[in-house]
Structure formats: structure tokens, C-alpha cells
Amino acid sequence: MESKPYSEKRNGNTIYRNFSQDIDESELIWHRDKEDRYVKVLNESDWGFQMDNELPRTLKEGDIITIPSKVYHRAIKGNGDLVIKIKEL
């Protein structure tokens, strides 16, 4: 079974995901998802996020990101943990 660079708790179509400050940055790969997603940042951090063909941006607590299905994107490691809430549509 493939190891994931995060821990998560799932409740229906809502996922709470925690990326630890201890993960290796090489685990944060470009990927795409099968469904549209809304992502809300739940804590203050200096982690980043990048969508295909866009410049990286720093995530701030309260940010909401819409990720269309099948669009490549990635998280960029910062200091501390990153905690997000994902709604699958």
C-alpha cells in the first residue's frame, strides 16, 4: 500500500488533512484528483500551493482554493504543520 505524506480523517465528502512539518519535501508531488475540490486552510502557516501553469502562492489561514478535477497541483512545504479541510464535489 502506498504511503501518503499526510494523515486524514474522513466524514462523508469532507476530509480533514494534516501535513506534518516532519515530512520529506520530495513526498509532495504534482498530482491531480478525479473530482472537483474546495480546500480551506485551517491554520496559520507559510506552506505554499501551486496549480499547473500558475505561480506558487503562500497559504494563509482561511484561504479557500477551488481545484478543478484533473488539474495538476501540489503543496509546497513550509514551517510547522499544515491543516486543511477538503470538500469533494
MDAnalysis code that builds the backbone (N, CA, C; Angstrom):
import MDAnalysis as mda
import numpy as np

u = mda.Universe.empty(267, n_residues=89, atom_resindex=np.repeat(np.arange(89), 3), trajectory=True)
u.add_TopologyAttr("name", ["N", "CA", "C"] * 89)
u.add_TopologyAttr("resid", np.arange(1, 90))
u.add_TopologyAttr("resname", ["MET", "GLU", "SER", "LYS", "PRO", "TYR", "SER", "GLU", "LYS", "ARG", "ASN", "GLY", "ASN", "THR", "ILE", "TYR", "ARG", "ASN", "PHE", "SER", "GLN", "ASP", "ILE", "ASP", "GLU", "SER", "GLU", "LEU", "ILE", "TRP", "HIS", "ARG", "ASP", "LYS", "GLU", "ASP", "ARG", "TYR", "VAL", "LYS", "VAL", "LEU", "ASN", "GLU", "SER", "ASP", "TRP", "GLY", "PHE", "GLN", "MET", "ASP", "ASN", "GLU", "LEU", "PRO", "ARG", "THR", "LEU", "LYS", "GLU", "GLY", "ASP", "ILE", "ILE", "THR", "ILE", "PRO", "SER", "LYS", "VAL", "TYR", "HIS", "ARG", "ALA", "ILE", "LYS", "GLY", "ASN", "GLY", "ASP", "LEU", "VAL", "ILE", "LYS", "ILE", "LYS", "GLU", "LEU"])
u.atoms.positions = np.array([
    [0.833, -1.185, 0.000],
    [0.000, 0.000, 0.000],
    [0.880, 1.251, 0.000],
    [0.508, 2.217, -0.806],
    [1.279, 3.448, -0.956],
    [1.125, 4.321, 0.285],
    [2.252, 4.839, 0.764],
    [2.243, 5.740, 1.923],
    [1.900, 7.153, 1.466],
    [1.091, 7.850, 2.241],
    [0.690, 9.228, 1.928],
    [1.478, 10.200, 2.803],
    [1.744, 11.418, 2.292],
    [2.523, 12.395, 3.078],
    [1.665, 13.181, 4.067],
    [0.543, 12.618, 4.490],
    [-0.376, 13.303, 5.397],
    [-1.177, 12.274, 6.181],
    [-1.828, 12.739, 7.240],
    [-2.821, 11.926, 7.941],
    [-4.165, 12.594, 7.693],
    [-5.235, 11.802, 7.739],
    [-6.540, 12.391, 7.452],
    [-7.650, 11.673, 8.181],
    [-8.746, 12.425, 8.357],
    [-9.993, 11.882, 8.881],
    [-11.068, 12.253, 7.876],
    [-11.914, 11.293, 7.544],
    [-12.936, 11.486, 6.524],
    [-14.318, 11.384, 7.159],
    [-15.213, 12.297, 6.720],
    [-16.609, 12.279, 7.157],
    [-17.458, 12.567, 5.920],
    [-17.927, 11.511, 5.257],
    [-18.676, 11.687, 4.020],
    [-17.772, 12.271, 2.945],
    [-18.179, 13.419, 2.375],
    [-17.365, 14.048, 1.332],
    [-16.452, 15.146, 1.883],
    [-16.280, 15.174, 3.212],
    [-15.390, 16.139, 3.857],
    [-14.188, 15.399, 4.437],
    [-12.997, 15.940, 4.158],
    [-11.749, 15.343, 4.625],
    [-10.971, 16.397, 5.405],
    [-10.514, 16.041, 6.598],
    [-9.613, 16.884, 7.378],
    [-8.225, 16.267, 7.229],
    [-7.294, 17.038, 6.707],
    [-5.974, 16.503, 6.377],
    [-4.889, 17.323, 7.065],
    [-3.895, 16.615, 7.626],
    [-2.773, 17.243, 8.313],
    [-1.464, 16.830, 7.633],
    [-0.724, 17.846, 7.178],
    [0.608, 17.629, 6.636],
    [1.596, 18.015, 7.722],
    [2.399, 17.064, 8.183],
    [3.343, 17.298, 9.273],
    [4.575, 18.051, 8.782],
    [5.126, 18.882, 9.653],
    [6.373, 19.581, 9.334],
    [7.526, 18.599, 9.139],
    [7.340, 17.346, 9.596],
    [8.406, 16.352, 9.537],
    [8.462, 15.582, 8.218],
    [7.519, 15.811, 7.296],
    [7.551, 15.044, 6.050],
    [8.694, 15.521, 5.167],
    [9.139, 14.631, 4.314],
    [10.176, 14.955, 3.344],
    [9.526, 15.704, 2.181],
    [10.088, 16.841, 1.816],
    [9.515, 17.664, 0.745],
    [9.355, 16.885, -0.564],
    [10.184, 15.878, -0.783],
    [10.102, 15.092, -2.020],
    [8.803, 14.281, -2.109],
    [8.087, 14.122, -0.989],
    [6.813, 13.406, -0.998],
    [5.664, 14.264, -1.535],
    [5.857, 15.569, -1.620],
    [4.816, 16.488, -2.074],
    [4.909, 16.644, -3.592],
    [4.335, 15.686, -4.298],
    [4.476, 15.619, -5.747],
    [3.295, 16.274, -6.469],
    [3.525, 16.660, -7.715],
    [2.438, 17.122, -8.575],
    [1.457, 15.974, -8.743],
    [0.187, 16.257, -8.623],
    [-0.838, 15.219, -8.788],
    [-2.142, 15.870, -9.221],
    [-3.105, 15.044, -9.582],
    [-4.441, 15.534, -9.916],
    [-5.466, 14.608, -9.303],
    [-6.655, 15.129, -9.092],
    [-7.720, 14.377, -8.437],
    [-8.849, 14.101, -9.433],
    [-9.643, 13.080, -9.148],
    [-10.741, 12.681, -10.037],
    [-11.958, 13.582, -9.924],
    [-12.078, 14.309, -8.791],
    [-13.259, 15.147, -8.577],
    [-12.847, 16.583, -8.250],
    [-13.779, 17.518, -8.479],
    [-13.561, 18.902, -8.073],
    [-13.461, 18.942, -6.554],
    [-12.653, 19.878, -6.047],
    [-12.486, 20.016, -4.598],
    [-12.415, 21.475, -4.195],
    [-12.977, 21.764, -3.027],
    [-12.762, 23.035, -2.345],
    [-11.862, 22.726, -1.170],
    [-10.826, 23.522, -1.002],
    [-9.875, 23.332, 0.087],
    [-9.853, 24.594, 0.931],
    [-10.011, 24.436, 2.254],
    [-9.931, 25.572, 3.181],
    [-8.750, 25.343, 4.118],
    [-7.909, 26.368, 4.258],
    [-6.750, 26.305, 5.150],
    [-7.235, 26.620, 6.563],
    [-6.962, 25.706, 7.510],
    [-7.497, 25.833, 8.867],
    [-6.505, 26.391, 9.884],
    [-5.247, 26.573, 9.485],
    [-4.280, 27.113, 10.443],
    [-3.316, 28.063, 9.749],
    [-2.668, 28.898, 10.541],
    [-1.672, 29.824, 10.007],
    [-0.399, 29.036, 9.715],
    [0.176, 29.247, 8.546],
    [1.409, 28.563, 8.172],
    [2.071, 29.352, 7.054],
    [3.254, 28.905, 6.662],
    [3.883, 29.516, 5.490],
    [4.035, 28.479, 4.375],
    [3.177, 27.475, 4.397],
    [3.160, 26.493, 3.324],
    [2.681, 27.193, 2.052],
    [2.961, 26.571, 0.919],
    [2.536, 27.122, -0.352],
    [1.673, 26.147, -1.122],
    [1.111, 26.653, -2.203],
    [0.259, 25.852, -3.083],
    [0.495, 26.335, -4.499],
    [0.497, 25.386, -5.441],
    [0.692, 25.754, -6.833],
    [-0.180, 24.891, -7.730],
    [-0.877, 25.564, -8.653],
    [-1.653, 24.871, -9.683],
    [-0.820, 24.904, -10.961],
    [-1.087, 23.964, -11.849],
    [-0.399, 23.885, -13.133],
    [-0.506, 25.222, -13.872],
    [0.600, 25.675, -14.419],
    [0.678, 26.924, -15.191],
    [0.385, 28.176, -14.363],
    [0.576, 28.102, -13.051],
    [0.410, 29.269, -12.181],
    [1.629, 29.388, -11.279],
    [1.869, 30.589, -10.780],
    [2.951, 30.792, -9.824],
    [2.528, 30.271, -8.452],
    [3.492, 29.807, -7.641],
    [3.152, 29.369, -6.286],
    [2.630, 30.540, -5.454],
    [1.793, 30.216, -4.471],
    [1.310, 31.244, -3.547],
    [1.393, 30.712, -2.124],
    [1.577, 31.626, -1.184],
    [1.636, 31.258, 0.232],
    [0.213, 31.099, 0.754],
    [0.000, 30.032, 1.512],
    [-1.320, 29.778, 2.086],
    [-1.471, 30.539, 3.394],
    [-2.660, 31.079, 3.600],
    [-2.979, 31.784, 4.840],
    [-4.230, 31.164, 5.454],
    [-4.320, 31.209, 6.766],
    [-5.495, 30.690, 7.459],
    [-6.757, 31.326, 6.880],
    [-7.735, 30.487, 6.543],
    [-8.989, 30.968, 5.990],
    [-9.042, 30.964, 4.469],
    [-7.885, 30.805, 3.798],
    [-7.885, 30.736, 2.336],
    [-8.770, 29.596, 1.861],
    [-9.490, 29.838, 0.778],
    [-10.279, 28.787, 0.127],
    [-9.794, 28.678, -1.310],
    [-9.458, 27.464, -1.710],
    [-8.934, 27.197, -3.045],
    [-9.883, 26.240, -3.751],
    [-10.234, 26.550, -4.975],
    [-11.032, 25.653, -5.806],
    [-10.073, 24.912, -6.731],
    [-10.112, 23.579, -6.673],
    [-9.248, 22.761, -7.515],
    [-10.136, 21.945, -8.451],
    [-10.147, 22.288, -9.738],
    [-10.952, 21.517, -10.684],
    [-10.403, 20.098, -10.850],
    [-11.271, 19.164, -11.172],
    [-10.832, 17.783, -11.394],
    [-9.813, 17.728, -12.525],
    [-8.888, 16.808, -12.393],
    [-7.876, 16.505, -13.409],
    [-6.890, 17.644, -13.696],
    [-6.802, 18.647, -12.801],
    [-5.821, 19.724, -12.953],
    [-4.658, 19.444, -11.994],
    [-3.436, 19.437, -12.535],
    [-2.266, 19.177, -11.704],
    [-2.048, 20.304, -10.694],
    [-1.656, 19.906, -9.471],
    [-1.392, 20.857, -8.399],
    [-0.493, 20.192, -7.368],
    [0.043, 21.011, -6.460],
    [0.917, 20.472, -5.406],
    [0.951, 21.411, -4.210],
    [1.267, 20.832, -3.064],
    [1.557, 21.615, -1.859],
    [3.065, 21.839, -1.811],
    [3.469, 22.967, -1.232],
    [4.881, 23.304, -1.094],
    [5.174, 23.447, 0.396],
    [6.102, 22.639, 0.886],
    [6.378, 22.571, 2.320],
    [6.835, 23.898, 2.899],
    [6.295, 24.195, 4.084],
    [6.701, 25.359, 4.855],
    [7.109, 24.911, 6.246],
    [7.091, 25.834, 7.191],
    [7.416, 25.518, 8.582],
    [6.144, 25.198, 9.345],
    [6.244, 24.287, 10.286],
    [5.081, 23.872, 11.060],
    [4.201, 22.929, 10.256],
    [3.089, 22.545, 10.845],
    [2.136, 21.669, 10.175],
    [1.177, 22.494, 9.326],
    [0.578, 21.851, 8.332],
    [-0.490, 22.450, 7.538],
    [-1.743, 21.616, 7.751],
    [-2.846, 22.271, 8.137],
    [-4.108, 21.588, 8.369],
    [-5.141, 22.173, 7.403],
    [-5.787, 21.289, 6.626],
    [-6.767, 21.739, 5.642],
    [-8.059, 20.923, 5.747],
    [-9.123, 21.526, 5.248],
    [-10.433, 20.856, 5.151],
    [-10.748, 20.786, 3.659],
    [-11.050, 19.592, 3.177],
    [-11.325, 19.370, 1.766],
    [-12.777, 18.936, 1.607],
    [-13.498, 19.580, 0.694],
    [-14.851, 19.164, 0.317],
    [-14.784, 18.620, -1.089],
    [-15.127, 17.345, -1.270],
    [-15.194, 16.752, -2.590],
    [-16.577, 17.005, -3.172],
    [-16.607, 17.431, -4.425],
    [-17.880, 17.762, -5.066],
    [-18.315, 16.670, -6.026],
])
